[in-house]
Amino acid sequence: QAARSTRTIVIAGVPAGLLQDDVMADILTIHFQMSRNNGGDVEEVTYPTRNEGVAYITFEDQGVVERVLKKDQHVLQDKRLSRRYPLTVTRYNVSSSPTHLIVPP
């Protein structure tokens, strides 16, 4: 199994304060598991984090990270959200991220 950091992506643009945190985590999980979003099996969602509107998604398979990053645009939509929210998806980079942001397993 690949190192956790190589199976994790950073999501920015998560609408904060609209829904309960666990509901938003569920919506993110569903989004990144859908094949139309190039997703796959999600191991863990870290939300909320110390940065408002930021979440971490860890996939079971590193290959999913590559597919998700190749998708042009991720738009979060769910019947519980009032509108669509464009998300910024980036690779989790250990060297450039403060270590306190991600919760160790």
PyMOL CGO cylinders between C-alpha atoms (Angstrom):
from pymol import cmd
from pymol.cgo import CYLINDER

trace = [
    CYLINDER, 0.00, 0.00, 0.00, 1.36, 3.38, -0.99, 0.3, 1, 1, 1, 1, 1, 1,
    CYLINDER, 1.36, 3.38, -0.99, 2.26, 5.90, 1.67, 0.3, 1, 1, 1, 1, 1, 1,
    CYLINDER, 2.26, 5.90, 1.67, -0.75, 7.76, 3.01, 0.3, 1, 1, 1, 1, 1, 1,
    CYLINDER, -0.75, 7.76, 3.01, 0.49, 11.13, 1.76, 0.3, 1, 1, 1, 1, 1, 1,
    CYLINDER, 0.49, 11.13, 1.76, 0.70, 9.88, -1.85, 0.3, 1, 1, 1, 1, 1, 1,
    CYLINDER, 0.70, 9.88, -1.85, -2.92, 8.72, -1.66, 0.3, 1, 1, 1, 1, 1, 1,
    CYLINDER, -2.92, 8.72, -1.66, -4.22, 12.07, -0.35, 0.3, 1, 1, 1, 1, 1, 1,
    CYLINDER, -4.22, 12.07, -0.35, -5.53, 15.13, -2.18, 0.3, 1, 1, 1, 1, 1, 1,
    CYLINDER, -5.53, 15.13, -2.18, -6.31, 18.60, -0.89, 0.3, 1, 1, 1, 1, 1, 1,
    CYLINDER, -6.31, 18.60, -0.89, -9.71, 20.09, -1.68, 0.3, 1, 1, 1, 1, 1, 1,
    CYLINDER, -9.71, 20.09, -1.68, -10.20, 23.86, -1.51, 0.3, 1, 1, 1, 1, 1, 1,
    CYLINDER, -10.20, 23.86, -1.51, -13.45, 25.72, -2.03, 0.3, 1, 1, 1, 1, 1, 1,
    CYLINDER, -13.45, 25.72, -2.03, -15.59, 23.53, 0.22, 0.3, 1, 1, 1, 1, 1, 1,
    CYLINDER, -15.59, 23.53, 0.22, -18.59, 25.65, 1.21, 0.3, 1, 1, 1, 1, 1, 1,
    CYLINDER, -18.59, 25.65, 1.21, -18.12, 26.25, 4.94, 0.3, 1, 1, 1, 1, 1, 1,
    CYLINDER, -18.12, 26.25, 4.94, -20.94, 26.80, 7.41, 0.3, 1, 1, 1, 1, 1, 1,
    CYLINDER, -20.94, 26.80, 7.41, -23.80, 25.69, 5.17, 0.3, 1, 1, 1, 1, 1, 1,
    CYLINDER, -23.80, 25.69, 5.17, -24.27, 22.20, 6.51, 0.3, 1, 1, 1, 1, 1, 1,
    CYLINDER, -24.27, 22.20, 6.51, -23.12, 20.16, 9.46, 0.3, 1, 1, 1, 1, 1, 1,
    CYLINDER, -23.12, 20.16, 9.46, -19.51, 19.04, 9.11, 0.3, 1, 1, 1, 1, 1, 1,
    CYLINDER, -19.51, 19.04, 9.11, -20.36, 15.35, 8.96, 0.3, 1, 1, 1, 1, 1, 1,
    CYLINDER, -20.36, 15.35, 8.96, -22.94, 15.99, 6.22, 0.3, 1, 1, 1, 1, 1, 1,
    CYLINDER, -22.94, 15.99, 6.22, -20.38, 17.93, 4.18, 0.3, 1, 1, 1, 1, 1, 1,
    CYLINDER, -20.38, 17.93, 4.18, -17.86, 15.11, 4.68, 0.3, 1, 1, 1, 1, 1, 1,
    CYLINDER, -17.86, 15.11, 4.68, -20.48, 12.67, 3.33, 0.3, 1, 1, 1, 1, 1, 1,
    CYLINDER, -20.48, 12.67, 3.33, -21.12, 14.86, 0.28, 0.3, 1, 1, 1, 1, 1, 1,
    CYLINDER, -21.12, 14.86, 0.28, -17.37, 15.02, -0.40, 0.3, 1, 1, 1, 1, 1, 1,
    CYLINDER, -17.37, 15.02, -0.40, -17.05, 11.25, -0.02, 0.3, 1, 1, 1, 1, 1, 1,
    CYLINDER, -17.05, 11.25, -0.02, -19.87, 10.66, -2.49, 0.3, 1, 1, 1, 1, 1, 1,
    CYLINDER, -19.87, 10.66, -2.49, -18.41, 13.14, -4.99, 0.3, 1, 1, 1, 1, 1, 1,
    CYLINDER, -18.41, 13.14, -4.99, -14.96, 11.56, -4.96, 0.3, 1, 1, 1, 1, 1, 1,
    CYLINDER, -14.96, 11.56, -4.96, -16.28, 8.00, -5.14, 0.3, 1, 1, 1, 1, 1, 1,
    CYLINDER, -16.28, 8.00, -5.14, -18.27, 8.65, -8.32, 0.3, 1, 1, 1, 1, 1, 1,
    CYLINDER, -18.27, 8.65, -8.32, -16.79, 7.31, -11.52, 0.3, 1, 1, 1, 1, 1, 1,
    CYLINDER, -16.79, 7.31, -11.52, -17.94, 10.40, -13.45, 0.3, 1, 1, 1, 1, 1, 1,
    CYLINDER, -17.94, 10.40, -13.45, -15.60, 12.42, -11.24, 0.3, 1, 1, 1, 1, 1, 1,
    CYLINDER, -15.60, 12.42, -11.24, -12.77, 9.95, -11.97, 0.3, 1, 1, 1, 1, 1, 1,
    CYLINDER, -12.77, 9.95, -11.97, -13.11, 8.90, -8.34, 0.3, 1, 1, 1, 1, 1, 1,
    CYLINDER, -13.11, 8.90, -8.34, -12.67, 5.66, -6.45, 0.3, 1, 1, 1, 1, 1, 1,
    CYLINDER, -12.67, 5.66, -6.45, -12.79, 4.13, -3.00, 0.3, 1, 1, 1, 1, 1, 1,
    CYLINDER, -12.79, 4.13, -3.00, -12.31, 6.78, -0.33, 0.3, 1, 1, 1, 1, 1, 1,
    CYLINDER, -12.31, 6.78, -0.33, -10.43, 5.65, 2.76, 0.3, 1, 1, 1, 1, 1, 1,
    CYLINDER, -10.43, 5.65, 2.76, -10.91, 8.80, 4.80, 0.3, 1, 1, 1, 1, 1, 1,
    CYLINDER, -10.91, 8.80, 4.80, -12.20, 12.36, 4.60, 0.3, 1, 1, 1, 1, 1, 1,
    CYLINDER, -12.20, 12.36, 4.60, -10.60, 14.91, 6.93, 0.3, 1, 1, 1, 1, 1, 1,
    CYLINDER, -10.60, 14.91, 6.93, -13.09, 17.75, 7.34, 0.3, 1, 1, 1, 1, 1, 1,
    CYLINDER, -13.09, 17.75, 7.34, -13.22, 20.26, 8.83, 0.3, 1, 1, 1, 1, 1, 1,
    CYLINDER, -13.22, 20.26, 8.83, -9.56, 21.22, 9.02, 0.3, 1, 1, 1, 1, 1, 1,
    CYLINDER, -9.56, 21.22, 9.02, -7.81, 24.23, 10.50, 0.3, 1, 1, 1, 1, 1, 1,
    CYLINDER, -7.81, 24.23, 10.50, -8.21, 26.01, 7.16, 0.3, 1, 1, 1, 1, 1, 1,
    CYLINDER, -8.21, 26.01, 7.16, -11.78, 27.03, 6.41, 0.3, 1, 1, 1, 1, 1, 1,
    CYLINDER, -11.78, 27.03, 6.41, -13.14, 25.50, 3.23, 0.3, 1, 1, 1, 1, 1, 1,
    CYLINDER, -13.14, 25.50, 3.23, -10.33, 22.93, 2.99, 0.3, 1, 1, 1, 1, 1, 1,
    CYLINDER, -10.33, 22.93, 2.99, -10.68, 19.15, 3.21, 0.3, 1, 1, 1, 1, 1, 1,
    CYLINDER, -10.68, 19.15, 3.21, -8.35, 16.20, 2.72, 0.3, 1, 1, 1, 1, 1, 1,
    CYLINDER, -8.35, 16.20, 2.72, -9.42, 13.05, 0.93, 0.3, 1, 1, 1, 1, 1, 1,
    CYLINDER, -9.42, 13.05, 0.93, -7.37, 9.88, 1.25, 0.3, 1, 1, 1, 1, 1, 1,
    CYLINDER, -7.37, 9.88, 1.25, -8.07, 7.17, -1.30, 0.3, 1, 1, 1, 1, 1, 1,
    CYLINDER, -8.07, 7.17, -1.30, -7.45, 3.47, -0.89, 0.3, 1, 1, 1, 1, 1, 1,
    CYLINDER, -7.45, 3.47, -0.89, -5.57, 3.38, -4.19, 0.3, 1, 1, 1, 1, 1, 1,
    CYLINDER, -5.57, 3.38, -4.19, -2.92, 5.85, -5.32, 0.3, 1, 1, 1, 1, 1, 1,
    CYLINDER, -2.92, 5.85, -5.32, -4.08, 5.47, -8.94, 0.3, 1, 1, 1, 1, 1, 1,
    CYLINDER, -4.08, 5.47, -8.94, -7.33, 7.22, -8.07, 0.3, 1, 1, 1, 1, 1, 1,
    CYLINDER, -7.33, 7.22, -8.07, -5.36, 10.33, -7.07, 0.3, 1, 1, 1, 1, 1, 1,
    CYLINDER, -5.36, 10.33, -7.07, -3.88, 10.55, -10.56, 0.3, 1, 1, 1, 1, 1, 1,
    CYLINDER, -3.88, 10.55, -10.56, -7.29, 10.14, -12.21, 0.3, 1, 1, 1, 1, 1, 1,
    CYLINDER, -7.29, 10.14, -12.21, -8.95, 12.73, -9.97, 0.3, 1, 1, 1, 1, 1, 1,
    CYLINDER, -8.95, 12.73, -9.97, -6.17, 15.25, -10.64, 0.3, 1, 1, 1, 1, 1, 1,
    CYLINDER, -6.17, 15.25, -10.64, -6.58, 14.79, -14.41, 0.3, 1, 1, 1, 1, 1, 1,
    CYLINDER, -6.58, 14.79, -14.41, -10.25, 15.81, -14.35, 0.3, 1, 1, 1, 1, 1, 1,
    CYLINDER, -10.25, 15.81, -14.35, -10.59, 19.37, -15.65, 0.3, 1, 1, 1, 1, 1, 1,
    CYLINDER, -10.59, 19.37, -15.65, -13.02, 20.65, -13.08, 0.3, 1, 1, 1, 1, 1, 1,
    CYLINDER, -13.02, 20.65, -13.08, -14.64, 19.29, -9.97, 0.3, 1, 1, 1, 1, 1, 1,
    CYLINDER, -14.64, 19.29, -9.97, -17.99, 20.83, -9.09, 0.3, 1, 1, 1, 1, 1, 1,
    CYLINDER, -17.99, 20.83, -9.09, -19.62, 19.88, -5.83, 0.3, 1, 1, 1, 1, 1, 1,
    CYLINDER, -19.62, 19.88, -5.83, -23.36, 19.44, -6.23, 0.3, 1, 1, 1, 1, 1, 1,
    CYLINDER, -23.36, 19.44, -6.23, -25.89, 17.82, -3.96, 0.3, 1, 1, 1, 1, 1, 1,
    CYLINDER, -25.89, 17.82, -3.96, -29.58, 18.33, -3.29, 0.3, 1, 1, 1, 1, 1, 1,
    CYLINDER, -29.58, 18.33, -3.29, -28.63, 19.58, 0.18, 0.3, 1, 1, 1, 1, 1, 1,
    CYLINDER, -28.63, 19.58, 0.18, -26.57, 22.42, -1.34, 0.3, 1, 1, 1, 1, 1, 1,
    CYLINDER, -26.57, 22.42, -1.34, -28.26, 25.53, -2.68, 0.3, 1, 1, 1, 1, 1, 1,
    CYLINDER, -28.26, 25.53, -2.68, -25.96, 25.75, -5.70, 0.3, 1, 1, 1, 1, 1, 1,
    CYLINDER, -25.96, 25.75, -5.70, -22.95, 24.16, -7.37, 0.3, 1, 1, 1, 1, 1, 1,
    CYLINDER, -22.95, 24.16, -7.37, -19.53, 24.84, -5.87, 0.3, 1, 1, 1, 1, 1, 1,
    CYLINDER, -19.53, 24.84, -5.87, -16.36, 24.62, -7.96, 0.3, 1, 1, 1, 1, 1, 1,
    CYLINDER, -16.36, 24.62, -7.96, -13.58, 22.87, -6.08, 0.3, 1, 1, 1, 1, 1, 1,
    CYLINDER, -13.58, 22.87, -6.08, -9.82, 23.22, -6.42, 0.3, 1, 1, 1, 1, 1, 1,
    CYLINDER, -9.82, 23.22, -6.42, -8.15, 19.82, -6.22, 0.3, 1, 1, 1, 1, 1, 1,
    CYLINDER, -8.15, 19.82, -6.22, -4.41, 19.54, -5.66, 0.3, 1, 1, 1, 1, 1, 1,
    CYLINDER, -4.41, 19.54, -5.66, -1.94, 16.87, -4.69, 0.3, 1, 1, 1, 1, 1, 1,
    CYLINDER, -1.94, 16.87, -4.69, -1.11, 16.66, -1.00, 0.3, 1, 1, 1, 1, 1, 1,
    CYLINDER, -1.11, 16.66, -1.00, 2.53, 17.66, -0.70, 0.3, 1, 1, 1, 1, 1, 1,
    CYLINDER, 2.53, 17.66, -0.70, 4.21, 16.77, 2.56, 0.3, 1, 1, 1, 1, 1, 1,
    CYLINDER, 4.21, 16.77, 2.56, 7.17, 19.07, 2.04, 0.3, 1, 1, 1, 1, 1, 1,
    CYLINDER, 7.17, 19.07, 2.04, 5.07, 22.20, 1.45, 0.3, 1, 1, 1, 1, 1, 1,
    CYLINDER, 5.07, 22.20, 1.45, 2.30, 21.56, 3.95, 0.3, 1, 1, 1, 1, 1, 1,
    CYLINDER, 2.30, 21.56, 3.95, 2.47, 22.28, 7.65, 0.3, 1, 1, 1, 1, 1, 1,
    CYLINDER, 2.47, 22.28, 7.65, 2.42, 18.92, 9.37, 0.3, 1, 1, 1, 1, 1, 1,
    CYLINDER, 2.42, 18.92, 9.37, -0.27, 19.96, 11.84, 0.3, 1, 1, 1, 1, 1, 1,
    CYLINDER, -0.27, 19.96, 11.84, -2.92, 20.15, 9.12, 0.3, 1, 1, 1, 1, 1, 1,
    CYLINDER, -2.92, 20.15, 9.12, -3.44, 16.44, 8.58, 0.3, 1, 1, 1, 1, 1, 1,
    CYLINDER, -3.44, 16.44, 8.58, -4.44, 14.11, 11.35, 0.3, 1, 1, 1, 1, 1, 1,
    CYLINDER, -4.44, 14.11, 11.35, -2.21, 11.04, 11.55, 0.3, 1, 1, 1, 1, 1, 1,
    CYLINDER, -2.21, 11.04, 11.55, -3.97, 7.68, 11.24, 0.3, 1, 1, 1, 1, 1, 1,
]
cmd.load_cgo(trace, "trace")
